[in-house]
Amino acid sequence: MVILDATMLVLQPQTLLVMFLCAIYGLIVGAIPGFTATMAVALLVPVTYFLDPVPALAGIVTLAAMAIFAGDIPGALLRMPGTPASAAYADEAYKMTLKGQAETALGVGLVASALGGAFGALMLIFAAPALAEIALSFSSFEYFWLACLGLLAAIAASTGHPAKGAISLFIGLGIAMVGLDPVSGQQRFTFGNTNLIGGLGFIPVLIGLFAVSEALRFALAPTARAEVPAVSLKNLLAGVMGHIARLKWSVARGAGIGTVVGAIPGAGADIAAYVSYAVARRLSPRREEFGSGIVDGIASATAANNASVGGAFIPATVFGIPGDSLSAVVIGVLYMKGLNPGPTAFLVHPTLLYAVFVAFLLANILIVPMGFFAIRLFRRILSAPPGVVMSLVTLACIVGAFAVENTTFAVVVMLGAGLIGFYMEENGIPLAPAILGLVLGPILEETFLTSLIKSKGSFLGFVERPIAGGLAVVVFSIVIVPLGLRMIHWMKKK
Amino acid sequence: MKLDDSLNGLLAVILGLAMIIASRGMTQIAHIEYGPGFFPSIAGGGLMLAGLFLIIRRIAFQGGAVEGLVQLRGQGIRGAFGFLLIVSVVGAYILFINAVGFLLLTPILLFVLIYWFERRANLAAAIAVFGTLIFHIFFYQLMSAPLPWGVLKNWSGALTW
């Protein structure tokens, strides 16, 4: 019954229109090399501020699904992945293009993306409520460890050196601490500025970190318009089903890997694709041909990156713990719309949450027809002068930040975050841990202090409950095991 | 602009230290052991540790070394101007939007940006005007976001539909 009501909400004209427009936007942004799905979502968030919860969230999940797929198009045709999620197999797909098999690479990628995404969405629909029932027995102790797990995994799974991941995380935590202390209500890092008492706005910070930083990087070294090779893209679906039937287990495995990897806090679509590609290579009877331009690895990896989005939404909705930077943004929007994530959300707003899940499933089905046109129109998309696109992006950043808070101070915050994001990106400091720190910081602090009050100041209380104790072991293992392994490796070398 | 990791580490140490010092000055509340400064001091400590780790890695293993400590990327002076232009455009919006208004200030800012990147005056002018109108229609008319009218305030009624 809830599912039926949710489906009716999704089928409202306003929701469908928003989904359709977001799908076009996601396909265009995803197809432009250098733009990420998170950046696209960051620019969309100010618009969702003015929408009802279901169209707003349906738009975001549609955009995410489309952008992740669209990243495959420039990867195959230009060897430039549109989003980091397509990087794992961009080389493989491009080699197929060089062999005159661009249609197969993109056609199989299109169908496998939709299958992977739909699998992730179904897992979300069935696994999230089941997990939420278990999570209802969680107390602040378990949430504290889950937040720790999210933050540590964000460092462990981030690109670059772990120390840089840690710096990014602490910058995010620092940003989250500006404003009032959640327990005592005392001011922190406000420096007497009344604008800072309410904290730094999530949306201006998000736009600054992900979009303004990109505009600044472009300004420093503007990129020329990419030339698309003259390849035929007319028979995209010819022979595709034959390949999909041959690779059905590989696609299924990729979708499974993607969902699981996506659900691990900190590991996003890019890691899911790399893991799935590596597994497909190891298990394939054609493993020697991997890397020379065959479709076998592409199908599995592209199913994985689309499935990971659904996987990442599972901990995001059930625990409020983001799986990646994209789901961190979704958590921010859920809070903005009063749908505070957590197991009780499934009791308080079940229809609204299921509507978002159904919209995500629908979006993944829509990947096939809409992605088909995006591939055909790719040359047109890339014909837009990059300077014009980036100028409009800059304006969208300014107007978006201003419109949401109706104050120029939000634009100041956005610029500050943009400069920080620029510095971080230029120096190999990943952005994802910062955004996870921004979302998880207040949760970590609140659950820590609440737990301490409950346990009357005793730290034993943090590990006395079985699940809390198990999570504590996992958290400490993430820190100790890699350090131990590195130590053993170092001693062996000596 | 890529910095040597010893500088990145040093920056993290300084920022972490500043967070710890600032957290020490936060008001403690009676009978509460973990006051408002507790978490900032942990974050500051973590930032310092990560920074120290980067410095040690740089000294011991040459990890993240940059020749001359600072490496400038991009198109030299032109790239630096482009960077400053984006910052200036955002700065101009902050300073003048309420006085001048969205409909007059935005086309100027858009024209400057597009002309700088594309060097085509007609294209820049056309997109500056149409882009501003589209942004205004979308955010002000459809989304009801209160974009400032500035000097056009007296005509705002006539320009709203």
Interface residues (C-beta under 8 A of the other chain):
Chain A: V47 F50 H161 A163 K164 A166 I167 L169 F170 I171 L173 G174 M177 D181 V183 S184 Q186 R188 F189 V212 A215 L216 A219 L220 A221 P222 P385 P386 G387 V388 M390 S391 L392 T394 L395 A396 I398 V399 F402 A403 V404 N406 T408 V411 V412 M414 L415 G418 L419 Y423 E426 N427 G428 I429 G441 L444 E445 F448 L449 L452 G457
Chain B: M1 K2 L3 N8 G9 A12 L15 G16 M19 A22 S23 M26 T27 I29 I32 E33 Y34 G35 P36 G37 F39 P40 A43 G44 G46 L47 L49 A50 G51 F53 L54 R57 G63 G64 R73 G74 Q75 G79 A80 G82 F83 L85 I86 V87 V89 V90 G91 Y93 I94 I97 N98 F102 T106 L109 L110 L113 I114 W116 F117 E118 L123 I127 G131 F135 F138 F139 M143 S144 A145 P146 L147
